[in-house]
Amino acid sequence: MTHATRISILLAAMVGIAAGGAHAFDAPKRKPGLWQIDNRMSNMPAGMGPIKQCIDEKTDNFYQQLGEVQKDKCPVMDMKNAGDKITVHSVCKVANSTATTDAVFSGRFDSDYHGDIRIKYDPPVQGMGEASMAITAKWVGPCQPGQQPGDMILPNGMKFNPQQKRGAKQ
């Protein structure tokens, strides 16, 4: 599986999780500034390396708004906040498949969090029937010079901003 495919699958999973905002769940907000996000996927060599994302108060709102737009593709969305853990169960249409996601997130969200995500695809996507992913994120300080809120810097140095690609207002 290519690097781009892995990123696409990760983003699809995050959109599915973000859709929970459309279902009356008040998700915790991340602290504004630069976040380093490491992810590891099952059946893959070592992680692709950290992603650095510049966060402001509107960034998390963007992902919830994106979830609102996608809610017709996620007929099942159950998110619960149980103490220091957030659990997610969703069923979403991704391409020509149904993705069932179960995830548990824990942490303070103002400084760090961890997520364990398991996704099952029916039928498989590019030969993958299921995937497990672990996400570890930590706040590392202010955004880098020249970085705009929402900017993500991938391990290969490529920079993109999902908010700008969707025409979101900053």
C-alpha positions in Angstrom: 0.0 0.0 0.0 1.4 3.4 -0.9 2.1 6.3 1.4 -0.7 8.3 -0.3 -3.2 5.4 0.2 -2.3 5.2 3.9 -2.9 8.9 4.3 -6.2 8.6 2.5 -7.4 5.8 4.8 -6.3 7.8 7.8 -8.2 10.9 6.7 -11.3 8.8 5.9 -11.2 7.3 9.4 -10.8 10.8 10.9 -13.8 12.1 8.9 -15.9 9.2 10.1 -14.9 10.0 13.7 -15.4 13.8 13.2 -18.9 13.1 12.0 -19.8 12.5 15.6 -19.9 16.3 16.0 -23.1 16.3 13.9 -24.7 14.0 16.4 -24.9 16.2 19.5 -21.5 15.2 21.0 -19.4 17.9 22.6 -15.9 16.6 21.8 -13.0 18.2 23.7 -11.1 20.8 21.9 -7.3 20.6 21.4 -5.1 23.4 22.7 -4.2 25.9 20.0 -0.6 25.6 18.7 1.5 23.0 17.0 0.6 19.3 17.5 2.8 16.4 16.6 0.7 13.4 15.6 2.2 9.9 15.3 0.2 7.1 13.8 0.9 3.4 13.4 -1.2 1.1 11.2 -1.4 -2.6 11.5 0.1 -4.7 8.8 2.4 -1.8 7.8 6.1 -1.2 8.4 7.0 1.3 11.0 4.8 4.4 11.1 5.1 6.9 8.4 6.5 9.4 10.8 4.9 12.3 12.6 2.5 14.8 11.1 2.7 18.4 12.5 -0.5 20.3 12.5 -1.2 23.9 13.4 -4.4 24.1 15.5 -6.6 27.0 16.4 -10.1 27.1 17.9 -11.6 26.9 14.4 -9.7 23.8 13.4 -11.6 21.3 15.5 -14.8 23.0 14.5 -13.9 22.4 10.8 -13.7 18.7 11.3 -17.1 18.7 13.1 -18.5 20.7 10.2 -17.0 18.3 7.7 -18.7 15.5 9.7 -22.0 17.4 9.4 -21.6 17.4 5.6 -20.8 13.7 5.6 -23.5 12.6 8.1 -25.6 11.0 5.4 -22.7 8.6 4.8 -22.6 7.7 8.5 -26.0 6.4 9.5 -24.6 5.0 12.7 -22.6 7.2 15.0 -22.3 6.7 18.7 -19.8 8.7 20.8 -19.6 8.6 24.5 -17.5 10.5 27.0 -16.8 8.3 30.0 -14.4 10.0 32.4 -11.1 10.3 30.7 -12.1 8.2 27.7 -14.1 8.9 24.6 -15.5 5.9 22.8 -16.6 6.0 19.2 -18.6 3.5 17.2 -19.5 4.4 13.6 -20.7 2.8 10.4 -19.9 4.9 7.3 -19.9 4.5 3.5 -16.3 5.0 2.2 -16.0 4.7 -1.5 -17.8 1.4 -2.4 -17.4 -0.1 1.0 -19.0 0.1 4.5 -16.4 1.0 7.2 -17.3 0.1 10.7 -15.0 1.9 13.2 -14.5 1.4 16.9 -12.2 3.7 18.7 -11.1 4.7 22.2 -9.4 8.1 22.8 -7.9 9.1 26.1 -5.9 12.0 27.4 -6.1 15.6 28.4 -6.5 17.1 24.9 -4.9 20.3 26.1 -1.5 18.7 26.0 -1.7 15.1 24.7 -4.0 12.3 23.8 -3.9 8.7 22.5 -6.3 6.8 20.3 -6.7 3.2 19.3 -8.9 2.7 16.2 -10.1 -0.4 14.5 -11.8 -0.3 11.2 -13.5 -3.1 9.3 -14.2 -2.7 5.6 -17.0 -4.7 3.8 -16.2 -5.3 1.1 -12.4 -4.8 1.5 -10.8 -1.5 0.3 -7.8 -2.2 -2.0 -7.6 -5.7 -0.6 -7.8 -4.5 3.1 -10.6 -6.0 5.1 -9.6 -4.4 8.4 -7.0 -2.0 9.8 -5.9 -1.0 13.3 -4.4 2.3 14.0 -2.8 3.8 17.1 -2.5 7.6 17.2 -0.4 9.5 19.8 -0.6 13.3 19.7 1.1 15.9 21.8 1.2 19.7 21.9 4.7 20.9 21.2 4.4 24.7 21.3 3.4 27.5 19.1 2.8 27.0 15.3 5.9 27.2 13.1 6.6 30.5 11.3 4.5 30.6 8.1 2.1 27.9 9.2 -1.6 28.8 9.0 -4.2 27.2 11.3 -5.1 23.8 9.8 -1.8 23.4 8.0 -0.4 19.8 8.2 3.2 19.1 7.5 3.7 15.5 6.4 6.8 13.5 7.2 8.1 14.0 3.6 7.8 17.8 4.1 4.7 18.2 2.0 2.4 20.8 3.5 -1.4 20.9 2.9 -4.4 22.4 4.6 -7.7 20.3 4.4 -9.6 23.4 5.4 -8.4 25.4 2.4 -9.0 22.5 0.0 -12.7 22.4 1.2 -13.1 26.2 1.0 -13.5 26.6 4.7 -13.4 30.1 6.1 -10.4 30.6 8.5 
